[in-house]
Every structure is written in C-alpha cells, then in structure tokens.
Amino acid sequence: MTGPHRLSVSGMDCGRCERAAVAGLKAVPGVAKVSAHAPTGRITLTCDSAMDDGALREALARAGFTVLRRV
C-alpha cells in the first residue's frame, strides 16, 4: 500500500474524531500523509512504502474507529 488510499470508517463523527484518527495513523511508521473527513467517514492516506492493512486497522481501532472497507 503506497497511496493515495481511501478508507471508510465508522465512529468518526466530529472534528475531534478527525484529529484522533489522523494522529493515530500518523503514529504508524511509514504513513506519510493523512486526511480525515467526518461527515463522510472517509480517510485518505499515503504511505512511504508498502504497508500492511492490519497496522492501519489496529491504529484506527486504538483511536476508537472501525474500518468498514477500502473505497
């Protein structure tokens, strides 16, 4: 996974949620750029190198969100 990639997530309802999702993903080594949009529940990210989806899902779960699918 390098990007840009888009994920649909549940539980992201406000600006504070956006910031938590972005911070959680930026803490994953290799994630270069992240943006989140609460009204649509979408996250767009770019990675420096190939990335395991599991690491991204785990980071979002720790921040309180569930990945529904890649879009």
Steps between C-alpha positions, in 0.01 A plus 500: 500500500653834400212721403306702493254257659156564636336327794142514622480494881226497759499705818653817356235764566672835564816707466644351817449154350677611182800616701510176702489288182773706333722490809453124537596434140793741498646299788529197269852483352490559125181707490592821318176696466152463649178695473161419652148622423247427775179576304580223250695273736788491251873500557755557224861401559831459324783279621872520433516128419284192485288477814305222661129583532506333842726770646265772377190320630668448838597868528145608420355247746724640776364847415142367527406443136415200284609468137197401296668465162745648252333737256 
